[in-house]
Amino acid sequence: MLHHVAPRPGDLPPTVPRPPEPSAPRRVVPPARGAGWLRRLGSAIRRRPRRTALAVTVLVLAAAGGGLYAYGLHEWRAAQDALKEGRAADAQTDLRPCLLLWPNSARVHLLAARAARLQRDFAGAENHLNEGLKLDPQAKADIQLEFLLMRVQGGEEDDVAPDLLAYVDQKHPDSALILETLARAYLLKLRYGPALGALNRWIKEAPDAAQPYQLRGWVMERLDSSDAAFKDYQRAVELDPDHIGPRLQLTELYLDRANTTEALPHLNILRKQAPDLPAVQQLLGRCLFLQGHGDQARPLLEAAVQKMPDDPPLLLTRAKLDLQDGRAAQAEEWARRALKADPTDAEARYTLVSILRYQGREDEATAALEQYTKDAASLRLAEKALKEETSHPTDDPAVYAQIGSLFLRGGQDQIGEYYLQKALELDPNHQPALQALADFYEGKGDRETADALRGRLTEAEKEARR
């Protein structure tokens, strides 16, 4: 199976280093508790009722203040843990009482900005950062860093990477976060070369962190270096046995190779860790199917597909199971859904060919086989071009135009468009890139953009003839 699909947002949760805690307000500790204290209080009320009532009120408010402080500190730590585990929405909820208790803490606003940024709430993040800068001008460097990270998430990674790497060179406490943010930005655009550079440096800066190994394993899979991917996933599991993500990916890699023997020990652990997680159910279902236990696999697959309706391996396994049971119509529906979710899935395309032949629809099967052959060839060329660009980065727009065109042919519109635009950044008059983009936008129904590109293409052709 070819793997030219960008990582899903929830696949690899971000790691956020814990910032310092906000300065604590002074706590007032109430006097000793107990029966003796209550007797003395009763005696004092009888002797001086007004003065004692006032003192009791002060003590109650002080105790409440101490309780609020403890609650706020609990929520602060919960927000930090939530960000560490990739639960930015939960972190935002946890930070609300912190913002009420410590509205003048620049550090609280900085963490709130980080949570908002990870939720792609850039306006909210900017508001918190500006507020933090007003409260503490000395926090300018940390706030500037968060602004740079926000620009990375906005697609400006090339513009700000030098500034961010300067922080890493200076051993900034957030070096791991900086490298992770850059790596993820590159991975979303399948820029494997710079992504590997960031990941390798992240591993150097934090050798005991599991996530860079997990992400690098993902890259190695896409570069068809499955042995290297196995090693990285295994290392991630060793470093963080309780983290489900890398174990899921390692198990899936074993199942892609139909190696149920190696997959089963990890599946047994996953079943204990998260028995109701759809991803675990689908892996267990796939394993049982590969072992020939289709009846046991079906309920697990059916349960998983309710929560993972667009997961290509799951949909493909449903198609194979239905075909095996003679349910050709249902099998065809699952195979087509798998291809809709990932048009580059060569195995799903070939399974569709088998299903059509099973139904005696030879003409359709032949057409599907031709499409499979064409898509597989295009993706192999794209894969080769990406590997070469990873090993030997280039400024040749023709290379990026070729990669972009091949991905468009394989149904990967977002990645294809990105590489064609990159070709035009290097050469605004690059004719193959202009032509491919014009055809792409016209196919999408955006005639205005297509016509503008064709106008540029005409001017480029005139310029070339002069």
C-alpha positions as CSV (number, residue, x, y, z in Angstrom):
1,M,0.0,0.0,0.0
2,L,1.3,3.5,-0.9
3,H,1.2,5.9,2.0
4,H,1.1,9.4,0.5
5,V,-1.5,10.7,3.0
6,A,-0.9,13.6,5.3
7,P,-1.1,12.7,9.1
8,R,-4.6,13.1,10.6
9,P,-4.8,15.8,13.2
10,G,-5.4,13.5,16.1
11,D,-2.9,10.8,15.2
12,L,0.2,12.3,16.9
13,P,-0.6,14.5,19.9
14,P,1.7,17.4,20.4
15,T,4.1,17.6,23.4
16,V,4.2,20.9,25.2
17,P,6.9,21.5,27.8
18,R,5.6,22.7,31.2
19,P,6.0,26.4,31.8
20,P,6.8,27.8,35.2
21,E,3.9,28.1,37.6
22,P,2.4,31.6,38.2
23,S,3.5,33.4,41.3
24,A,1.3,32.3,44.2
25,P,-0.8,34.7,46.2
26,R,-0.1,34.7,49.9
27,R,-2.2,32.1,51.7
28,V,-3.8,32.7,55.1
29,V,-3.8,29.5,57.1
30,P,-6.7,29.1,59.6
31,P,-6.0,28.3,63.2
32,A,-5.9,24.7,64.5
33,R,-9.2,22.7,64.2
34,G,-10.8,20.5,66.7
35,A,-13.2,20.3,69.6
36,G,-11.0,22.5,71.8
37,W,-11.0,25.3,69.1
38,L,-14.8,25.1,68.9
39,R,-15.2,25.5,72.7
40,R,-12.9,28.5,72.7
41,L,-14.8,30.0,69.8
42,G,-18.1,29.6,71.7
43,S,-16.7,31.3,74.8
44,A,-15.3,34.2,72.7
45,I,-18.6,34.8,71.0
46,R,-20.4,35.0,74.4
47,R,-17.8,37.5,75.7
48,R,-17.4,39.7,72.6
49,P,-20.0,38.8,70.0
50,R,-19.4,41.6,67.4
51,R,-15.6,41.4,67.4
52,T,-15.6,37.6,67.3
53,A,-18.2,37.5,64.4
54,L,-15.9,39.8,62.4
55,A,-12.9,37.6,63.1
56,V,-14.8,34.5,62.0
57,T,-15.8,36.2,58.8
58,V,-12.2,37.0,58.1
59,L,-11.2,33.4,58.8
60,V,-13.9,32.0,56.5
61,L,-12.9,34.2,53.7
62,A,-9.2,33.3,54.2
63,A,-10.1,29.6,54.1
64,A,-12.1,30.2,51.0
65,G,-9.2,32.0,49.4
66,G,-6.9,29.1,50.2
67,G,-9.4,26.8,48.7
68,L,-9.6,28.9,45.5
69,Y,-5.8,29.0,45.3
70,A,-5.7,25.2,45.6
71,Y,-8.4,24.8,43.0
72,G,-6.7,27.2,40.6
73,L,-3.3,25.4,41.0
74,H,-5.0,22.1,40.3
75,E,-6.6,23.4,37.1
76,W,-3.2,25.0,36.1
77,R,-1.5,21.6,36.4
78,A,-4.4,19.9,34.6
79,A,-4.0,22.3,31.7
80,Q,-0.3,21.6,31.5
81,D,-1.0,17.8,31.5
82,A,-3.7,18.2,28.9
83,L,-1.4,20.1,26.5
84,K,1.3,17.5,27.1
85,E,-1.2,14.8,26.0
86,G,-2.4,16.8,23.0
87,R,-5.8,17.8,24.5
88,A,-5.8,21.4,23.7
89,A,-9.5,21.9,24.0
90,D,-9.4,20.4,27.6
91,A,-6.5,22.7,28.4
92,Q,-8.6,25.7,27.4
93,T,-11.3,24.6,29.7
94,D,-8.9,24.1,32.6
95,L,-7.3,27.5,32.1
96,R,-10.6,29.4,32.5
97,P,-10.5,29.5,36.3
98,C,-6.7,30.3,36.1
99,L,-7.4,33.3,34.0
100,L,-10.0,34.5,36.5
101,L,-7.7,33.9,39.5
102,W,-4.5,35.2,37.9
103,P,-5.7,37.7,35.3
104,N,-2.4,39.6,35.6
105,S,-0.1,36.6,35.1
106,A,1.7,36.8,31.8
107,R,2.6,33.1,32.1
108,V,-1.1,32.1,32.3
109,H,-1.9,34.1,29.2
110,L,1.1,32.6,27.5
111,L,-0.2,29.0,28.2
112,A,-3.7,30.1,27.1
113,A,-2.2,31.4,23.9
114,R,-0.5,28.1,23.3
115,A,-3.7,26.1,23.9
116,A,-5.6,28.5,21.5
117,R,-2.9,28.1,18.8
118,L,-3.0,24.4,19.0
119,Q,-6.8,24.7,18.4
120,R,-6.0,26.9,15.4
121,D,-7.7,29.8,17.2
122,F,-5.1,32.2,16.0
123,A,-7.2,35.3,16.9
124,G,-7.6,34.1,20.5
125,A,-4.0,33.2,20.8
126,E,-2.9,36.6,19.5
127,N,-5.2,38.3,22.1
128,H,-3.6,36.4,25.0
129,L,-0.1,37.1,23.7
130,N,-0.8,40.9,23.4
131,E,-2.3,40.9,26.9
132,G,0.8,39.0,28.3
133,L,3.1,41.5,26.7
134,K,1.2,44.4,28.3
135,L,1.4,42.7,31.7
136,D,5.1,41.8,31.6
137,P,7.3,43.4,28.9
138,Q,10.1,41.1,30.2
139,A,8.2,38.2,28.7
140,K,8.7,39.6,25.2
141,A,11.1,36.8,24.1
142,D,8.8,34.0,25.1
143,I,5.8,35.8,23.6
144,Q,7.7,36.4,20.4
145,L,8.5,32.7,20.2
146,E,4.8,31.8,20.5
147,F,4.1,34.3,17.7
148,L,6.7,32.6,15.5
149,L,5.2,29.2,16.2
150,M,1.8,30.5,15.2
151,R,3.2,31.6,11.9
152,V,4.6,28.1,11.4
153,Q,1.1,26.7,11.8
154,G,-0.2,29.3,9.4
155,G,2.1,28.0,6.7
156,E,5.1,30.3,7.0
157,E,7.5,27.7,8.2
158,D,10.2,28.6,5.6
159,D,10.1,32.3,6.6
160,V,10.5,31.8,10.3
161,A,12.6,28.6,10.5
162,P,15.9,30.4,10.8
163,D,14.7,32.5,13.7
164,L,13.3,29.4,15.4
165,L,16.4,27.4,15.0
166,A,18.3,30.2,16.5
167,Y,16.3,29.6,19.7
168,V,17.4,25.9,19.5
169,D,21.0,26.9,19.0
170,Q,20.8,28.9,22.2
171,K,19.4,25.9,24.1
172,H,16.0,27.5,24.7
173,P,13.9,25.5,27.2
174,D,11.2,25.1,24.5
175,S,13.7,23.7,21.9
176,A,11.7,20.4,21.7
177,L,8.5,22.2,21.1
178,I,10.1,24.4,18.4
179,L,11.5,21.3,16.5
180,E,8.2,19.4,16.8
181,T,6.2,22.4,15.5
182,L,8.5,22.7,12.5
183,A,8.5,18.9,11.8
184,R,4.7,18.7,11.9
185,A,4.4,21.7,9.5
186,Y,6.8,20.0,7.0
187,L,5.0,16.6,7.4
188,L,1.6,18.1,6.5
189,K,3.1,19.1,3.2
190,L,5.1,15.8,2.8
191,R,8.3,17.7,2.9
192,Y,10.3,14.7,4.2
193,G,13.8,16.2,3.9
194,P,13.3,19.2,6.2
195,A,11.0,17.1,8.4
196,L,13.7,14.5,9.0
197,G,16.2,17.3,9.7
198,A,13.9,18.7,12.5
199,L,13.1,15.2,13.8
200,N,16.8,14.1,13.9
201,R,17.7,17.3,15.8
202,W,14.7,16.8,18.2
203,I,16.0,13.3,19.0
204,K,19.5,14.8,19.6
205,E,18.0,17.5,21.9
206,A,15.7,15.1,23.8
207,P,17.0,11.5,23.3
208,D,14.5,10.1,25.9
209,A,11.4,11.6,24.2
210,A,9.1,9.0,22.4
211,Q,7.4,11.4,20.0
212,P,10.2,12.2,17.6
213,Y,10.8,8.5,17.1
214,Q,7.1,8.0,16.4
215,L,7.0,10.8,13.9
216,R,10.2,9.7,12.2
217,G,8.8,6.2,11.9
218,W,5.8,7.7,10.1
219,V,8.2,9.3,7.6
220,M,10.2,6.1,7.2
221,E,7.0,4.3,6.3
222,R,6.2,6.8,3.5
223,L,9.8,6.5,2.2
224,D,9.3,2.7,2.0
225,S,12.0,2.2,4.7
226,S,9.8,-0.2,6.7
227,D,12.7,-1.7,8.7
228,A,13.7,1.8,9.9
229,A,10.1,2.5,10.7
230,F,9.9,-0.6,12.8
231,K,13.0,0.4,14.8
232,D,11.6,3.9,15.4
233,Y,8.2,2.7,16.5
234,Q,9.7,0.1,18.7
235,R,12.0,2.7,20.3
236,A,9.0,4.9,20.9
237,V,7.1,2.1,22.6
238,E,10.2,1.3,24.8
239,L,10.5,5.0,25.9
240,D,6.8,5.4,26.6
241,P,5.0,2.0,27.0
242,D,1.8,3.7,28.2
243,H,1.4,5.9,25.1
244,I,-1.1,4.2,22.8
245,G,-0.1,6.0,19.6
246,P,3.2,4.4,18.7
247,R,2.0,0.9,19.7
248,L,-1.0,1.3,17.4
249,Q,1.3,2.3,14.5
250,L,3.7,-0.6,15.2
251,T,0.8,-3.0,15.3
252,E,-0.6,-1.7,12.1
253,L,2.7,-2.0,10.4
254,Y,2.8,-5.7,11.4
255,L,-0.7,-6.2,10.1
256,D,0.2,-4.5,6.8
257,R,2.7,-7.3,6.4
258,A,0.1,-9.9,7.6
259,N,2.4,-10.7,10.5
260,T,-0.2,-11.6,13.1
261,T,2.3,-13.4,15.3
262,E,4.2,-10.2,16.1
263,A,1.1,-8.1,16.2
264,L,-0.8,-10.1,18.8
265,P,1.4,-9.3,21.9
266,H,0.9,-5.6,21.2
267,L,-2.8,-6.1,20.6
268,N,-3.2,-7.8,23.9
269,I,-1.6,-4.8,25.6
270,L,-3.8,-2.4,23.7
271,R,-6.9,-4.3,24.6
272,K,-6.1,-3.8,28.3
273,Q,-5.1,-0.2,27.8
274,A,-8.1,0.9,25.7
275,P,-10.6,-1.9,24.9
276,D,-13.3,0.4,23.6
277,L,-11.0,2.5,21.4
278,P,-12.2,2.1,17.7
279,A,-8.6,2.0,16.5
280,V,-7.9,-1.0,18.7
281,Q,-11.2,-2.7,17.6
282,Q,-10.3,-2.3,14.0
283,L,-6.8,-3.6,14.5
284,L,-8.1,-6.6,16.4
285,G,-10.7,-7.2,13.7
286,R,-8.1,-7.1,11.0
287,C,-5.9,-9.5,12.9
288,L,-8.8,-12.0,13.3
289,F,-9.6,-11.7,9.6
290,L,-6.0,-12.4,8.6
291,Q,-6.1,-15.4,10.9
292,G,-9.2,-16.7,9.1
293,H,-11.7,-15.9,11.9
294,G,-14.1,-13.8,9.9
295,D,-17.1,-14.4,12.2
296,Q,-15.2,-13.0,15.2
297,A,-13.7,-10.2,13.1
298,R,-17.1,-8.9,11.8
299,P,-18.6,-7.4,15.0
300,L,-15.3,-5.7,15.8
301,L,-15.1,-4.2,12.3
302,E,-18.7,-3.1,12.4
303,A,-18.3,-1.4,15.7
304,A,-15.1,0.4,14.6
305,V,-16.5,1.7,11.3
306,Q,-19.2,3.6,13.2
307,K,-16.5,5.7,14.8
308,M,-14.0,5.6,11.9
309,P,-16.1,5.8,8.8
310,D,-13.2,7.1,6.6
311,D,-10.4,4.8,7.7
312,P,-9.0,3.2,4.5
313,P,-7.5,0.0,6.0
314,L,-10.7,-0.6,8.0
315,L,-12.9,-0.1,4.9
316,L,-10.7,-2.3,2.8
317,T,-10.9,-5.1,5.4
318,R,-14.7,-4.8,5.4
319,A,-14.6,-5.1,1.6
320,K,-12.4,-8.3,1.7
321,L,-14.5,-9.8,4.4
322,D,-17.8,-9.3,2.5
323,L,-16.2,-10.6,-0.7
324,Q,-15.0,-13.7,1.2
325,D,-18.6,-14.2,2.5
326,G,-20.0,-13.8,-1.0
327,R,-21.6,-10.4,-0.4
328,A,-20.2,-8.8,-3.5
329,A,-22.5,-5.7,-3.6
330,Q,-21.6,-4.8,0.0
331,A,-17.9,-5.5,-0.8
332,E,-18.0,-3.1,-3.7
333,E,-19.5,-0.4,-1.6
334,W,-16.7,-0.7,1.0
335,A,-14.0,-0.8,-1.6
336,R,-15.3,2.4,-3.3
337,R,-15.6,4.1,0.1
338,A,-12.0,3.2,0.8
339,L,-10.9,4.7,-2.5
340,K,-12.9,7.8,-1.8
341,A,-11.1,8.2,1.5
342,D,-7.7,7.5,-0.1
343,P,-7.6,7.6,-3.9
344,T,-3.9,6.6,-3.8
345,D,-4.6,3.2,-2.1
346,A,-3.4,0.8,-4.8
347,E,-4.5,-2.3,-2.8
348,A,-8.1,-0.9,-2.6
349,R,-8.1,-0.3,-6.3
350,Y,-6.9,-3.8,-7.0
351,T,-9.5,-5.3,-4.6
352,L,-12.2,-3.4,-6.5
353,V,-11.0,-5.1,-9.7
354,S,-11.4,-8.5,-7.9
355,I,-14.9,-7.7,-6.8
356,L,-16.0,-6.6,-10.2
357,R,-14.6,-9.8,-11.7
358,Y,-16.4,-11.8,-9.1
359,Q,-19.6,-10.3,-10.3
360,G,-18.8,-11.0,-13.9
361,R,-18.4,-7.3,-14.8
362,E,-15.3,-7.8,-17.0
363,D,-15.5,-4.5,-18.9
364,E,-15.7,-2.5,-15.6
365,A,-13.0,-4.7,-14.1
366,T,-10.7,-4.0,-17.1
367,A,-11.3,-0.2,-16.8
368,A,-10.6,-0.4,-13.1
369,L,-7.4,-2.4,-13.7
370,E,-6.2,0.2,-16.2
371,Q,-6.9,3.0,-13.7
372,Y,-5.1,1.0,-11.0
373,T,-2.0,0.6,-13.3
374,K,-2.0,4.3,-14.2
375,D,-2.4,5.4,-10.6
376,A,0.2,3.0,-9.3
377,A,2.7,4.2,-11.9
378,S,2.1,7.9,-11.2
379,L,2.5,7.4,-7.5
380,R,5.7,5.4,-7.9
381,L,7.1,8.3,-10.0
382,A,6.0,10.7,-7.3
383,E,7.5,8.6,-4.6
384,K,10.8,8.4,-6.5
385,A,10.8,12.2,-7.0
386,L,10.0,12.8,-3.3
387,K,12.8,10.5,-2.2
388,E,15.3,12.2,-4.5
389,E,14.2,15.6,-3.2
390,T,14.5,14.3,0.4
391,S,18.1,13.2,-0.2
392,H,19.1,16.0,-2.6
393,P,17.1,19.2,-2.0
394,T,16.7,21.2,-5.2
395,D,15.7,24.6,-6.4
396,D,14.6,23.3,-9.8
397,P,11.0,24.2,-10.4
398,A,10.6,21.3,-12.9
399,V,11.1,18.8,-10.0
400,Y,8.4,20.3,-7.9
401,A,6.1,20.7,-11.0
402,Q,6.6,17.0,-11.7
403,I,5.8,16.0,-8.1
404,G,2.7,18.2,-8.0
405,S,1.3,16.9,-11.3
406,L,1.9,13.3,-10.3
407,F,0.0,13.8,-7.0
408,L,-2.9,15.5,-8.8
409,R,-3.1,12.4,-11.1
410,G,-3.1,10.2,-8.0
411,G,-6.0,12.1,-6.4
412,Q,-3.9,13.9,-3.8
413,D,-5.2,17.4,-4.6
414,Q,-3.9,19.3,-1.6
415,I,-0.3,18.0,-1.8
416,G,-0.3,18.3,-5.6
417,E,-1.4,21.9,-5.5
418,Y,1.2,22.7,-2.8
419,Y,4.1,21.4,-5.0
420,L,2.9,23.2,-8.1
421,Q,2.7,26.5,-6.2
422,K,6.2,25.8,-4.9
423,A,7.4,25.5,-8.5
424,L,5.8,28.9,-9.3
425,E,7.5,30.4,-6.2
426,L,10.8,29.4,-7.8
427,D,9.8,30.4,-11.3
428,P,6.6,32.4,-11.7
429,N,6.6,31.7,-15.4
430,H,7.2,27.9,-15.3
431,Q,4.8,26.8,-18.0
432,P,4.2,23.1,-17.0
433,A,3.2,24.3,-13.4
434,L,0.9,27.1,-14.8
435,Q,-0.8,24.6,-17.2
436,A,-1.3,21.9,-14.5
437,L,-2.7,24.4,-12.0
438,A,-5.0,26.0,-14.6
439,D,-6.4,22.5,-15.5
440,F,-6.7,21.7,-11.8
441,Y,-8.7,24.8,-10.9
442,E,-10.9,24.5,-14.0
443,G,-11.7,20.9,-12.9
444,K,-12.7,22.3,-9.5
445,G,-15.1,24.8,-11.2
446,D,-12.9,27.8,-10.3
447,R,-12.9,29.3,-13.8
448,E,-11.7,32.7,-12.6
449,T,-8.5,31.4,-11.1
450,A,-8.0,29.0,-14.1
451,D,-8.4,31.9,-16.6
452,A,-5.9,34.0,-14.6
453,L,-3.4,31.2,-14.7
454,R,-3.9,30.7,-18.5
455,G,-3.3,34.4,-19.0
456,R,0.0,34.1,-17.1
457,L,0.8,31.0,-19.2
458,T,0.2,32.9,-22.5
459,E,2.4,35.7,-21.3
460,A,5.1,33.2,-20.3
461,E,4.9,31.6,-23.8
462,K,5.3,35.0,-25.4
463,E,8.3,35.8,-23.2
464,A,9.9,32.5,-24.1
465,R,9.6,33.1,-27.8
466,R,11.3,36.5,-27.6
